[in-house]
Amino acid sequence: MSDVSCSLPHAHSEQCHFQIAWTINPHMVPGSSDLEIAFTQHLNFKQLLRDAGAEVVELPFVCSAYDSVFTKDNALLLSSAGPASSVKPGASQLAVLANPLHGVRRAEQAGRKKALLSRGFSVVELPPQFKLEGGDLVVCAGHGIFMGHGFRSTLESAHALEVRIGVSVLPLKLVDPFLYHLDTALSVLKDGTAIACKRAFAPKSWELLVRSPWISKVIEVSEREALSFGCNLVQVGKTVILGSFLPGLMRSLKLQGYTPRYAPLSEFQRAGGSAACLVAEVHDHEALRSHAAGERSHATRESGLAGHTETLGLVTTSPTAARRSTSEYA
């Protein structure tokens, strides 16, 4: 998770905190969030994560990047030591840095890269033509990654990601601008249960999703529930944390054996994000790669980029090589 405000002293430090200062999605109305309420909601959400058993690591707020509180958008985090919420000593940790579409989000990435390097991650950067945002990535544990495209991430990025991390990536086209990131329209629980809004997807992509062997069951949410960020949830063990109170979805989760918990996140939802956006989970890389070894590439088939891996221009920075530049975050 990210801090909600900047900890570095500077001329405008009192104003350097989460706020809605621009409009890059249909939910955003500049000036509409309440900082005091946002602080309280963030604190309560963080405590609920810990109560559920998550190990929460806080990254610094990126100076003047007001959306940097949404840490999931910044990078895909992977570990060779299995699923975790933080770096494990001796484990191989990989962060695939996002290439955001909007300049106000790209401004976060240098600071996030430094913070991740200081935590022991090797950082992979895709070339700028491959637009990729963490909010468009939904990991299906032990299987692969669903990648949304249509508003922020580009279809070609699926193949670039698949080549670099050796994990199956299945692109899904999004069609509703209010559900602009895949994680606003889809969540996949660890048992393969998909929480999804049909309206958000192109018809072919919806069929690919519901017929995917990665999915064991689909709980279809209404448009109202999706627009209330019902799909943008966080799972910790058998606990599922929602940023909105949605009785119908909560009943469905209980029937599946889960314990739904409600952590109000209204101030962050005004900016277009909720529970999932605020958390960058570390995923089990080895389990994902093992499954991919037996599958034909989804991304290559969809994007038509087979045979072009030599042109991807990937860059990797190791924690050791970047140690000097990350000292302020150590």
Secondary structure, DSSP 8 states (H G I E B T S, - for coil): -B-SB--S--TTGGG-BS---S-SSTT--TT---HHHHHHHHHHHHHHHHHTT-----B---TT-GGGG-GGGTEEEEETT-SBSS--TT--EEEEE-B-SSHHHHTTHHHHHHHHHHTT-EEEE--TTS-B-GGGEEEETTTEEEEEESSSS-THHHHHHHHHHT--EEEEEB--GGG-SGGGTEEE-TTSEEEE-GGGB-HHHHHHHHH-TT-SEEEE--HHHHHTTSSS-EEETTEEEESS--HHHHHHHHHTT-EEEE---HHHHTTT--TGGG---EEEHHHHHHHHTTS--HHHHHHT-TT-GGG---EEE-TTTTTGGGGGG-
